[in-house]
Structure formats: structure tokens, C-alpha cells
């Protein structure tokens, strides 16, 4: 940091923030994943991203869970009367 400027975030961190901003459910699910593992979602510290809350480490997993759920709901909407996809 020079002259009080904020530290530059790595591109990977910026990409995660864009993913989380794309759908508000992602943060909700990422925080729930933390709580399910007994982790404070707002904890900031090693070994998690420096200066970022721990829930951000679960953004990809949360996005994938939501995508799977969305796909299942879309399938059921296209196939009314069925309980689930064929085995």
C-alpha cells in the first residue's frame, strides 16, 4: 500500500466477487455451508483469503449447488407429473 491506497485484490478474488454478485442466493448458500461446518462465515484470517470473510471461500461450491437445484427444477417444470428424472 502506498500513500494510503487500498491493496490490489488478486484477479481470482475479483472473479469470485463477480460470481457472488450475480445471484444473491450464492452468498446465502455459502454462509449456510460455513454454518453447517461450524465455521463463522464472517471470520477473517488465515488460512482463508487475507482480508476477506471465510464465506467467500465457498462461493464456487454454493454456485454449483444452486445450479444443480435450478436444473432439477427446470427439468420438473418441463415434465409435469413426474417425480424426477429417469434413472
C-alpha positions in Angstrom: 0.0 0.0 0.0 1.4 3.3 -1.0 0.1 6.6 0.3 -3.0 5.0 1.9 -4.2 3.3 -1.3 -6.1 0.1 -0.8 -4.3 -3.1 -1.6 -4.9 -4.6 -5.1 -7.0 -7.7 -4.9 -5.9 -10.7 -7.0 -7.9 -11.4 -10.1 -9.2 -14.6 -8.7 -10.8 -12.7 -5.8 -12.4 -10.2 -8.1 -13.8 -13.1 -10.2 -15.3 -14.7 -7.0 -16.9 -11.4 -6.1 -18.5 -11.1 -9.6 -19.9 -14.6 -9.3 -21.3 -13.9 -5.8 -22.8 -10.6 -7.1 -24.5 -12.3 -10.0 -27.1 -14.1 -7.7 -27.9 -13.1 -4.1 -28.6 -16.7 -3.3 -24.9 -17.6 -3.6 -23.9 -15.6 -0.5 -26.8 -17.1 1.4 -25.9 -20.7 0.5 -22.1 -20.0 1.1 -22.9 -18.7 4.5 -25.1 -21.7 5.2 -22.3 -24.0 4.1 -20.0 -22.3 6.6 -22.5 -22.7 9.4 -23.1 -26.3 8.6 -19.3 -26.9 9.0 -19.3 -25.0 12.3 -17.4 -22.0 10.8 -18.2 -18.4 11.5 -19.0 -17.1 7.9 -17.7 -13.6 8.8 -14.4 -14.9 10.2 -11.4 -13.2 8.6 -8.0 -14.8 8.9 -5.5 -17.5 7.9 -5.8 -19.8 6.0 -8.7 -18.0 4.3 -8.3 -15.2 1.8 -6.4 -12.4 3.5 -8.9 -9.6 4.5 -11.9 -11.5 3.1 -14.6 -13.3 5.1 -14.5 -17.1 5.1 -17.9 -17.5 3.3 -16.2 -16.2 0.1 -14.2 -19.5 0.0 -17.4 -21.3 -0.6 -18.7 -19.2 -3.5 -17.9 -21.8 -6.2 -19.5 -24.7 -4.2 -22.6 -22.6 -3.5 -22.9 -21.6 -7.1 -22.7 -25.2 -8.2 -25.3 -26.4 -5.7 -27.7 -23.6 -6.8 -27.1 -24.6 -10.5 -27.9 -28.2 -9.8 -31.1 -27.3 -7.9 -32.1 -24.9 -10.7 -31.5 -27.6 -13.3 -33.7 -30.1 -11.4 -36.5 -27.6 -11.0 -36.3 -26.8 -14.8 -36.5 -30.5 -15.6 -39.5 -30.9 -13.4 -41.2 -27.9 -15.0 -40.7 -29.4 -18.5 -42.0 -32.8 -17.3 -45.2 -32.2 -15.3 -46.5 -35.1 -13.3 -43.1 -36.8 -13.0 -41.3 -37.1 -9.7 -37.8 -36.8 -11.1 -35.5 -37.6 -14.0 -35.4 -41.1 -15.3 -32.7 -43.4 -13.7 
